[in-house]
Amino acid sequence: MPETNAYAEHKERVFRHRDRANQVPIYLGKQFRFFINESDWKVIPMAAVIAGLVSLVIRNRLFANMEGCLIGAFALTCVALWNGCFNSIQAVCRERAIIKREHRSGMHITSYVTAHLIYQFVLCLAQTAVSMYVMKLMGVPFPARGRFMPSIPSMLSLGICMLLISYAADMMSLFISSVSRTTTAAMTVMPFVLIFQLVFSGGVIPLPARIQPLSNFTISNYGIKAIASECGYNQLPMASGWNALNSMKNSEIETTITVGQLMEILNSDTAAKHSEDVVIPALTAGEFAELLGMGEISEEAKKEILTQPVTLGELTEFANNSETVRKRMDRSRTVKFTVGELLDVFGEENVKTFLQQKTAEAARKQEYETQYTFMNLLALVGFIMLFALLATIALELIDKDKR
């Protein structure tokens, strides 16, 4: 009788958790024990440190202009990739021998992978929440509302993008860990995978046309697109052209021009489009006195307007009707001025606005439009499912490993 009871207890102990659903919480509990006992919790403070360092660089640039938005999108994608990759790169290979033994004794691989899917999602969610909180503390000026989902705050909308990038990278690493026999092999492969993800993302680093299709096979490509569209890349100004011109303010320009050449410029179609632009502003008595270095005049006299503004069209008409100008068409003069003086003529703010608008129009990218955000996020979900499936298949074949 005692032998019968002992056999029944043994049978119950062996078969109690044989169905897949009941095995999931067992392996999930094991993962959370690893989190505490094997110091896996360290990935959370590391995510905070990385987010803080990146925030120092992108804080005032992410929503300022196109260049800052693209660099910020690339940096945030790097953060999410880094977090996800190192969450699970050793998760499977470090207990490969245990998995083989448990698989032979009745463990379902689908239960094991499902437990990892849940655990890694919780880990990525915690890292993303900490990263976004640190970015907020560092002063990243998140807009009040998101672009893809206007009903929620921009910070939350951007967090969803980073979570999916991180989780996709996590599943990619889980697959690598599943096919690696040792932790050393997994860690050796990891840098090459990260380099491929970042170099072939097609975001900040332009790719030659012949290898551009490779970017479609990277998580980073869709991550950068999702973040850039969420940050409003196409709605921001382009600063490069203006910054380059502004840095040349003190550069001197010296040229020789004839009166006839000047008249050709004034009568050109380009000049005609700006005929209403003021080239000689109105002068008040105060401005005129300051120009001539005259003494103090009364406040009332300072406000008196002495000359009316002259537009480019009026100046051109005067020159065309001037007999004196016609007689001196062949006369030449050496003109010397700085870029800053030229900007003053056309109005610095006018030139800045014009350059930023035109360069922004040229730099617009259709794939960064808000309506494509959902497609990019859907692509990230596709990567998550693909790598989870590949990891499951790789582990189902674990018994073929004779080592």
C-alpha positions, 0 to 999 in steps of 0.5 A: 500500500505505501508503495502504491501511494509513493508511485501515485505521488511520483506520477502526480509530481511528474505529470502535474504541469504537463499541459502548456498553459500550466507550464508558462507561469512556472517558467515565468516565475523562474525568469523573475527569480533570475531578475532578482537573484542573477542581477538581471535587474541591473538593466533598469538603471543602465537604461536610465543612464543611457537615456540620460546621456542621450538626452544631453545631446538631443534635448533641445534638438529633437523638436527644433528642426529636421536635422535635430529630429533625424539625429534624435530619432537615430539616437533614441532608436539606438537606445531602444536597440541597445536595451532590447539586445542586451536583455535577452542575448544570454537568456537562453544560451546560459541555461542551454543544458538545463533546457535540453534536460527539461525538454526531454522530461516533458517541457513544452518549448512553446510554454518556455518561449511564451514565458520569455515573451511575457517576461521580456515585454515587462522588462522592455516596458520598465526600461522604456518607462524609465527612459522616458521619465529620465528624458522628461527630467532632463528637459526634453520638450515633449509636445502636449499631444502626439501626432500619430495618436492626438488623443494621448500625450506625445511622451506616451506616443513616443514611448510606444514607438520605443517600446516596440523597437526595444521589444523587436530587438529583444526578440532578435536577441532571443533568437540569437541566444537560442541558436548560440551554444555558449554565452561567448558565442552569443556575445561575439555575434551581438556587436556585428548584429548591432553594427548591421542594424545601425549602419544599414538603417538608412536614416542618418547614414545615406546608403548607395542605391544598390544596397539600399534595399537591405535597410528593409530588413533592419529593425532600426529602419522602421524605428527611425521612421516611426520616431521621426514621423511621431516627432513631426520631421516634415513639419519642422524647418531645415536649419543647415542652409541658414546656419551655413550662411550665417557662419559666413557673415564676416566673409567678404565678397569682391566683384567688378560689375558694369552698370549694364550688368546691374540693369540686366539683373534689375530687369530680370524675371527673378527681380520682377518677382520681388518688385514689391520688396523694400530695398531702401527703408523709410528714414525718420529724422532721428535715424537721419540725424544719427546717420549724419552724426548730428547733435541731439534733437527733440523726441518729437522731431525724431519721429518725423518721417523724412523719406518714404520707403523705396521698393525694388520696382520703383528703383528699377523704373527710375534707373530705366528712365534715367538718361544718366544711367543709359549714358554710363552703361559701360562703366564698371565699379568694383564692389566689396561687401560682406555677407552680413551687409548683403543680409541687411539689405534683404532683411536677415529674418526674410532670408532666414525664413526663405532658406529654411522653408525652401531647404525644408521643402527639398528635404521632405521625405514621404516615409516620415509622414504621420500617416505611415507611422502605423505601417512602421509600427506594424513592421516592428510587430512583424519583426517581433512575431518573426523572431519569436517564431524563429526562436521557438523553431530553434529550440524545438530542434535543441535535442539534435544538439549532440553536445 
